[in-house]
Amino acid sequence: MTNGPKLYPDETVVLRCEGVGYGNTMFGKNHELILTNQAILLQKMGLFGKPKYVLRFPLAEIRVVNGQVQVMMGKKDFVTPSLDVYFESGMESFLITWEKDIRQWVKTITALVRGEPLPQQNEFEDLEEDMAKMAAFAENLSGSLSDSIFKVRDALGMKSHEQMAEQCPSCGASLTGLRGEVTQCPYCGSYIKL
């Protein structure tokens, strides 16, 4: 990390993030974003990691509409995650690689602007959220793969040996049989494919 820009006497660093994109992204992510208790600082890094210049965006100039601090996660070019901050003079967008980092910046900037205590970063909170997303994805994927396998079996005329239990959609009776088999409900006479 670099030493960073000069701060005011009553200013402290709250968050830092290297490898941030700003402006024309064709030139890569060679900025450092620094959040202080008073401003968002964007430090342009030059060749060999030497600072070139610093842009200062005061927190006092962030718009607040109906009690909502106007800072959020966006998607530049509909793909790249960005930290979008709406100031009185317009919107600034900072490209940060990880969405979890952007969420932390949004929470922290919101707390600073409102004068609230800073949120504690729970390293396991993001991990739990990521694991829940992965579990849901794996469940959807396994269901899709299973359905695809049975469709291929059906197309090839192969019989399934998997026993199924379903409820009759008409009367609610329990029906059993092989997966993919059409059976008739003994109570109401409806047909159902298992």
Backbone torsions as a table, in degrees:
resi	resn	phi	psi	omega
1	MET	NA	154.3	177.9
2	THR	-86.2	167.2	177.2
3	ASN	-65.8	-32.5	177.6
4	GLY	97.1	170.1	-178.5
5	PRO	-75.9	166.2	176.7
6	LYS	-70.0	136.2	179.5
7	LEU	-109.6	157.0	174.3
8	TYR	-67.5	158.8	-177.6
9	PRO	-55.8	-35.4	-178.2
10	ASP	-101.0	22.0	-177.3
11	GLU	-107.2	136.0	179.2
12	THR	-128.9	150.3	177.9
13	VAL	-79.9	132.2	-179.6
14	VAL	-107.6	-46.6	178.9
15	LEU	-139.3	153.2	174.8
16	ARG	-139.3	148.2	177.2
17	CYS	-149.6	123.6	177.5
18	GLU	-96.3	164.0	177.4
19	GLY	72.1	38.4	-177.9
20	VAL	-97.2	138.8	175.7
21	GLY	-94.0	148.0	179.5
22	TYR	-154.5	140.4	178.7
23	GLY	72.5	-136.5	-179.0
24	ASN	-72.3	112.0	-174.8
25	THR	-76.0	-2.9	178.2
26	MET	-62.4	-22.8	-176.2
27	PHE	-97.1	13.2	172.3
28	GLY	85.3	-175.5	-178.3
29	LYS	-105.4	82.1	-176.3
30	ASN	-119.5	37.3	177.0
31	HIS	-118.0	160.6	171.7
32	GLU	-117.0	130.0	178.7
33	LEU	-103.7	129.0	-177.3
34	ILE	-127.7	126.8	175.6
35	LEU	-104.2	125.6	174.8
36	THR	-112.6	178.8	177.6
37	ASN	-72.8	-2.0	-178.6
38	GLN	-126.9	-21.1	-172.8
39	ALA	-159.8	165.1	167.9
40	ILE	-101.8	124.6	-179.5
41	LEU	-110.9	132.8	177.2
42	LEU	-116.1	114.6	-178.1
43	GLN	-105.3	118.2	177.9
44	LYS	-79.8	125.2	-179.6
45	MET	-99.0	135.5	179.2
46	GLY	-96.1	-164.3	178.9
47	LEU	-61.8	141.2	180.0
48	PHE	64.2	23.4	174.5
49	GLY	74.1	15.6	179.0
50	LYS	-86.8	136.3	180.0
51	PRO	-67.7	138.1	178.3
52	LYS	-99.9	-49.4	179.3
53	TYR	-157.3	168.0	179.5
54	VAL	-130.8	131.8	171.9
55	LEU	-104.0	136.7	-178.3
56	ARG	-114.7	125.6	177.2
57	PHE	-118.6	100.7	-176.7
58	PRO	-63.4	137.1	177.8
59	LEU	-63.7	-29.1	-179.4
60	ALA	-65.2	-17.3	-179.4
61	GLU	-96.1	2.8	176.8
62	ILE	-75.0	133.7	-178.6
63	ARG	-70.3	142.9	173.4
64	VAL	-127.2	118.6	-177.9
65	VAL	-119.3	121.7	-178.4
66	ASN	51.0	41.8	178.4
67	GLY	80.2	-3.1	-179.1
68	GLN	-98.3	120.5	176.5
69	VAL	-70.7	129.8	-173.2
70	GLN	-86.3	71.5	174.8
71	VAL	-138.3	132.1	-175.0
72	MET	-158.3	168.1	173.9
73	MET	-85.1	131.4	177.3
74	GLY	-122.2	-174.7	177.1
75	LYS	-134.9	99.7	176.0
76	LYS	-70.0	137.5	-177.1
77	ASP	52.1	26.8	176.7
78	PHE	64.2	7.5	-178.6
79	VAL	-130.6	-53.1	-172.4
80	THR	-76.4	123.4	179.4
81	PRO	-67.7	142.3	-179.4
82	SER	-139.7	154.1	172.1
83	LEU	-96.6	111.5	-178.1
84	ASP	-103.7	122.7	-178.5
85	VAL	-122.2	125.8	-179.1
86	TYR	-100.2	112.4	178.0
87	PHE	-99.2	168.6	176.5
88	GLU	-58.1	-30.6	-176.8
89	SER	-92.5	-3.5	179.9
90	GLY	140.7	-176.2	-176.0
91	MET	-99.5	140.8	173.4
92	GLU	-119.9	139.7	-177.9
93	SER	-123.9	127.1	-179.7
94	PHE	-117.1	125.4	-178.0
95	LEU	-88.8	114.7	-179.9
96	ILE	-118.9	135.5	-172.0
97	THR	-60.8	-46.4	-170.4
98	TRP	-103.7	129.4	179.4
99	GLU	-62.3	-34.4	179.8
100	LYS	-64.3	-34.2	176.6
101	ASP	-68.1	-40.0	178.8
102	ILE	-63.6	-42.6	178.4
103	ARG	-59.0	-40.5	178.8
104	GLN	-65.4	-41.7	177.8
105	TRP	-63.1	-43.0	-179.9
106	VAL	-60.5	-48.0	-179.8
107	LYS	-61.0	-43.7	-175.6
108	THR	-70.8	-43.7	178.3
109	ILE	-62.7	-42.8	179.0
110	THR	-58.8	-45.1	179.5
111	ALA	-64.0	-42.5	-179.8
112	LEU	-63.9	-44.9	-179.1
113	VAL	-64.1	-38.3	-179.3
114	ARG	-80.8	-11.4	-177.7
115	GLY	76.9	25.7	-179.3
116	GLU	-94.5	164.1	175.3
117	PRO	-61.8	147.4	-179.5
118	LEU	-69.6	140.6	178.9
119	PRO	-68.9	142.8	175.9
120	GLN	-81.3	131.5	179.7
121	GLN	-82.3	115.7	178.0
122	ASN	-97.1	106.6	-176.2
123	GLU	-63.0	-22.8	-179.3
124	PHE	-86.1	-19.4	180.0
125	GLU	-60.8	-48.1	179.6
126	ASP	-67.6	-37.5	179.1
127	LEU	-63.5	-43.9	178.9
128	GLU	-62.8	-41.8	179.2
129	GLU	-64.5	-44.1	179.2
130	ASP	-63.7	-40.7	180.0
131	MET	-66.9	-37.7	177.7
132	ALA	-64.2	-40.9	177.7
133	LYS	-64.2	-42.2	180.0
134	MET	-66.0	-38.6	179.0
135	ALA	-64.8	-42.4	178.5
136	ALA	-64.6	-40.3	178.2
137	PHE	-63.3	-45.2	-179.7
138	ALA	-63.0	-39.3	179.1
139	GLU	-65.2	-44.3	177.9
140	ASN	-63.4	-41.5	-179.5
141	LEU	-64.6	-44.2	-179.1
142	SER	-65.3	-38.5	177.1
143	GLY	-64.3	-41.4	179.1
144	SER	-65.9	-42.9	179.2
145	LEU	-64.3	-42.8	179.9
146	SER	-61.6	-46.0	178.1
147	ASP	-61.6	-40.6	-179.8
148	SER	-64.0	-40.8	179.3
149	ILE	-62.1	-43.3	-179.7
150	PHE	-68.7	-33.2	176.6
151	LYS	-65.8	-41.2	178.0
152	VAL	-64.9	-43.7	178.0
153	ARG	-58.7	-44.9	179.4
154	ASP	-62.1	-42.9	-178.3
155	ALA	-64.4	-33.0	-180.0
156	LEU	-87.6	-3.0	179.1
157	GLY	77.9	19.5	179.8
158	MET	-86.7	138.2	179.7
159	LYS	-86.7	143.9	176.1
160	SER	-87.1	148.7	176.3
161	HIS	-112.4	13.8	-178.7
162	GLU	-88.7	123.8	177.8
163	GLN	-76.6	138.7	-179.7
164	MET	-125.4	152.3	172.8
165	ALA	-130.9	126.2	-179.6
166	GLU	-133.9	165.8	173.3
167	GLN	-103.5	142.5	177.2
168	CYS	-64.7	127.0	-179.2
169	PRO	-66.9	-19.8	-178.4
170	SER	-87.7	-49.8	-173.8
171	CYS	-116.6	-10.6	178.0
172	GLY	86.4	6.5	179.8
173	ALA	-69.4	151.4	177.6
174	SER	-79.0	131.2	178.9
175	LEU	-124.4	140.8	177.3
176	THR	-129.3	156.7	178.5
177	GLY	166.5	-170.8	-179.8
178	LEU	-83.7	145.8	178.9
179	ARG	-57.7	134.4	179.2
180	GLY	87.5	-10.0	-178.4
181	GLU	-81.8	144.4	175.2
182	VAL	-95.9	128.3	-178.8
183	THR	-129.0	155.8	179.9
184	GLN	-106.1	135.2	178.4
185	CYS	-70.0	125.6	-179.3
186	PRO	-70.2	-14.1	-176.6
187	TYR	-94.3	-45.6	-175.9
188	CYS	-115.4	-9.4	177.4
189	GLY	85.2	2.6	178.6
190	SER	-70.1	152.1	175.7
191	TYR	-103.9	141.3	179.9
192	ILE	-141.7	140.8	175.4
193	LYS	-96.0	123.4	-178.3
194	LEU	-82.1	NA	NA
